[in-house]
Amino acid sequence: QNINNKAINEALNNLLIEEEDYQGLRNSIDAYDNFDNISLAQRLEKHELIEFRRVGAYLYKGNNRWKQAVELTKKDRLYKDSMTYAAESRQVEIAEELIAWFLDE
């Protein structure tokens, strides 16, 4: 994997998902960025395990899809991640929507 080849990265990421190794997947995507980020995020968004959905939100964040990242973390009640991503986005609208959501909850 040290050559950052897209096919190898995607194959390894798929294997890590099958093995339910979310930490290995997170390490892989941090170290090797040559893969279809959005496709993987969409796949992980539907995963049964919360930690994989969390990695999906992390991928959305890494691709400046702040609203999707915050929405996914809200769904899983990952409040710290929601607040962190809203703050990192520097988008007032996202922060205000999150505050309104907290007040409604």
Summary of the structure (lengths in Angstrom):
residues: 105
radius of gyration: 14.4
end to end distance: 43.9
largest distance: 48.0
contacts: 298
relative contact order: 0.10
helix: 75%
strand: 0%
